[in-house]
Each structure stands twice: as C-alpha cells, then as structure tokens.
C-alpha cells in the first residue's frame, strides 16, 4: 500500500516553482507582447486540471519568485526545481509523479502552441523541461 506523506511548505513551493517556472521558461523562450495573454490563459487552463497533492501544492502558499533577466537564469532555477519536484513526489506521493509530469508538459505545450505555433526556441525549452522531469539518475 502506498502511503502518501504531507508536503512541507518548502516542498510545495518547489513543485510550484517547477510548474509555473516551466510555463514561464517556454513563454520567455519566444517572447512577444501579443502572445502573452493567450499563453497565460493556455497555461492556467492546463494547471487548473491538477488534482490531489499536486493541486494542493499549486494552489497553496506564495507564488514562486522567478528570475526575469535572462533565459539562462530562468533555466538555472526552473530545471533543478522540476528535478527536485519529481524526487519529492517519488518519496512522498509516488502516485502523483506521472500526473505532475503530464500536467507540466501539457501546460508548457499549450503555452508554446497558444500563439503562432511552436517556435524553435520554445521546442528547445520543452525538451529541457521533459529532460528535467525524466526519472532522476
């Protein structure tokens, strides 16, 4: 029997940083003023589909603080948060690992497709996200 353990505030913030950060990483990969609203709506729709432990993490506590100066800085925060999120869920709520991965990738993909299709830089960002969400070594 799988025993779910309650997430700490710090762990919930890590999951939130990974999920919201992934959306921001893709959006920032191909910035454009006109696409921001569409991208925001696409992401919020995907993230609203969360349930269980993942929903609790994404809807409670403060919003994550993400860097805004460069794509490299965003990557340096978001990708480790995604890897750590998978480890946290594997330890505390293993039944939610796939749901988290799917939710994050769906949100990232919807953001990329929300305005004029997936740009090459967005595809690269999604590949980085997919890699960070893969099973930890």
C-alpha positions in Angstrom: 0.0 0.0 0.0 1.4 3.4 -1.0 1.4 5.8 1.9 1.1 9.5 1.0 3.0 11.9 3.2 2.1 15.5 3.6 4.3 18.0 1.7 6.1 20.8 3.6 5.7 24.4 2.7 9.1 24.3 1.1 8.3 21.2 -1.0 5.0 22.7 -2.2 6.9 25.8 -3.2 9.4 23.7 -5.1 6.6 21.9 -7.0 5.0 25.3 -7.8 8.3 26.8 -8.9 8.8 23.9 -11.3 5.3 24.0 -12.8 4.9 27.8 -13.0 8.5 28.2 -13.9 8.2 25.7 -16.8 5.4 27.8 -18.3 7.5 30.9 -17.9 10.5 29.3 -19.4 8.6 28.4 -22.6 6.8 31.8 -22.7 10.1 33.6 -22.3 11.8 31.5 -25.0 9.9 33.3 -27.7 8.7 36.5 -26.1 6.1 38.7 -27.7 3.6 41.1 -26.2 0.6 39.8 -28.3 1.0 36.2 -27.2 1.3 36.8 -23.5 -2.5 36.8 -22.8 -3.1 33.7 -24.9 -0.2 31.9 -23.3 -1.3 32.9 -19.8 -4.8 31.6 -20.5 -3.5 28.4 -22.0 -1.2 27.7 -19.0 -3.9 28.5 -16.4 -6.3 26.1 -18.2 -3.8 23.3 -18.1 -2.7 23.9 -14.5 -6.3 24.1 -13.4 -6.6 20.4 -14.2 -4.3 19.4 -11.3 -5.7 17.2 -8.5 -4.7 15.7 -5.2 -1.3 16.5 -3.8 -0.3 18.4 -7.0 -3.3 20.7 -6.8 -2.7 21.4 -3.2 0.9 22.3 -4.0 0.0 24.6 -6.9 -2.9 26.4 -5.2 -1.5 27.0 -1.7 1.2 29.3 -0.3 3.0 32.1 -2.0 3.8 32.4 -5.7 7.4 31.4 -6.6 9.9 34.1 -7.3 11.4 33.6 -10.7 14.3 35.4 -12.3 13.4 37.6 -15.2 16.8 38.8 -16.5 17.7 36.0 -18.9 16.7 32.6 -20.2 19.8 31.1 -18.6 18.8 32.4 -15.2 15.3 31.1 -15.6 16.7 27.7 -16.6 19.0 27.7 -13.6 16.0 27.9 -11.2 13.3 26.0 -13.0 15.1 22.9 -14.3 16.5 22.0 -10.8 13.1 22.7 -9.3 11.5 20.3 -11.7 14.1 17.6 -10.9 13.6 18.1 -7.2 9.8 18.1 -7.6 9.9 14.6 -9.2 12.2 13.4 -6.3 9.8 14.9 -3.7 6.8 13.2 -5.3 8.6 9.9 -5.7 9.3 10.0 -2.0 6.0 11.4 -0.6 3.3 10.8 -3.2 4.5 8.4 -5.8 1.1 8.0 -7.4 1.3 11.7 -8.4 4.6 11.7 -10.2 3.1 11.0 -13.6 0.3 13.4 -13.0 2.8 16.2 -12.3 4.9 15.4 -15.3 1.9 15.3 -17.6 0.5 18.5 -16.2 3.7 20.4 -16.5 4.4 19.2 -20.1 0.8 19.8 -21.1 0.9 23.4 -19.8 4.3 24.0 -21.5 3.0 22.6 -24.8 -0.2 24.7 -24.6 1.8 27.8 -24.0 4.0 27.1 -26.9 1.0 26.5 -29.2 -1.0 29.4 -28.0 0.5 32.0 -30.4 1.6 31.2 -33.9 2.6 27.6 -33.2 5.7 26.2 -31.5 8.8 28.3 -32.2 12.2 26.6 -32.3 13.3 28.2 -29.0 10.0 27.0 -27.4 10.7 23.5 -28.6 14.1 23.6 -27.0 12.6 24.8 -23.7 10.1 22.0 -23.8 12.8 19.4 -24.4 14.7 20.8 -21.4 11.6 20.5 -19.3 11.0 17.0 -20.5 14.6 16.1 -19.6 14.3 17.6 -16.1 11.1 15.7 -15.5 12.6 12.4 -16.5 13.4 9.8 -13.9 16.3 11.1 -11.7 19.5 9.2 -12.1 
